[in-house]
């Protein structure tokens, strides 16, 4: 049986134990602790974490709904291949941040951002309300404050990008906020480590100005260039080995 990261179940007391078990097992699966190992039985998990089998059973059922586990007759419960996971699930995205850093994962996130965010910026330029534009401006103001060590650079950057998704006035784009947030957390962790740099204020200001001026093509191009900059850094890192 694979050794799970040690966690005293008392740390999740006061929370629903099922969700505590879900978090432990989900993180273990996504971070690869079961790679090359069979998934433990219900009885083994109940004994290890000193919880009832019904708690384990419910957590396993929830992980199955997220695409992480599958149960087969005579084969028991097995971890699913990554391409079967629900990668838009908030919990799965959160657990992905605990994985060992991977350029492949960062590239995949960035490719998704390339498909989503420029289009969202163009829509925001066409459809933003006064409140939507104010939220984008507030995100940019936070980024300016972060340059002066008066705000958190990562949270400020996330606020800016999420505000654009919301300002698009398209609920489908708005639903990508958790994916974009996770992608940014991965991306900024990389760029800070690889280049020792924070987000480019001029690039973000170009996006903001185009949206404020209701110039969809300019907003789309400015956002595309911002993400392309990350893709170039990834390519440089891959060449560096």
PyMOL commands that set and color helices and strands:
alter all, ss='L'
color gray80, all
select helices_A, chain A and resi 9-12+17-30+42-49+53-65+82-84+90-96+103-127+130-147+153-167+171-174+177-195+201-212+216-240
alter helices_A, ss='H'
color red, helices_A
select strands_A, chain A and resi 69-72+76-79
alter strands_A, ss='S'
color yellow, strands_A
deselect
rebuild
show_as cartoon
